[in-house]
């Protein structure tokens, strides 16, 4: 006898939550960096990387 295999399905809520967290993180990144006087493509690129990482982490952590 073998035990049935459990499958993990990702829900739509975790996808939407990851997207929302990514967008909100980017908005906050832009607001804080502009307030502190940091501008440029490098700062914006770093913000995109951080926002994408936070969104992905939220998506995966919500499984």
Rosetta blueprint (number, residue, H / E / L):
1 X L
2 X L
3 X L
4 X L
5 X L
6 X L
7 X L
8 X L
9 X L
10 X L
11 X L
12 X H
13 X H
14 X H
15 X H
16 X H
17 X H
18 X H
19 X H
20 X H
21 X H
22 X H
23 X H
24 X H
25 X H
26 X H
27 X H
28 X H
29 X H
30 X H
31 X H
32 X H
33 X H
34 X H
35 X H
36 X H
37 X L
38 X L
39 X L
40 X L
41 X H
42 X H
43 X H
44 X H
45 X H
46 X H
47 X H
48 X H
49 X H
50 X H
51 X H
52 X H
53 X H
54 X H
55 X H
56 X H
57 X H
58 X H
59 X H
60 X H
61 X H
62 X L
63 X L
